[in-house]
Amino acid sequence: MDDFYGELADCLDVEGVKASDALDAFPEWDSLAKLSLIAMVGARYGVHLTAADLLGVDTAQSLHNLVARKRGE
């Protein structure tokens, strides 16, 4: 998961994302970005996320932790 934050930035169509960034601070963090993220995580990391999984996610780091946990890391 070396480039997770870069891939997240691509989903949000922004230049960069840091671990400490609050996702809801990005105007681009909308339903389309969430669907794009779910698709990217499934394709890139083999992890099935649902919209419900994202409800408790507030920062880029917590999203990274969620994906890592679901991958068994």
Residue pairs with C-beta under 8 A, 6 or more apart in sequence:
1 45
1 64
1 67
1 68
1 71
1 73
4 64
4 67
5 16
5 17
5 18
5 19
5 60
5 64
6 16
6 17
7 40
7 44
8 17
8 37
8 60
8 63
9 15
9 16
9 17
10 40
11 33
11 36
11 37
11 40
12 26
12 28
12 29
12 33
13 28
13 33
14 26
14 28
17 26
17 60
18 60
19 59
19 60
19 61
19 64
20 59
20 60
20 61
21 59
21 60
22 58
22 59
23 29
23 57
23 58
23 59
23 60
23 63
24 58
26 33
34 51
34 54
37 49
37 54
37 63
38 49
38 50
38 51
38 54
41 47
41 49
41 67
42 48
42 49
45 67
45 71
46 71
47 67
47 70
47 71
48 70
49 66
49 67
49 70
53 66
54 63
56 62
57 63
57 66
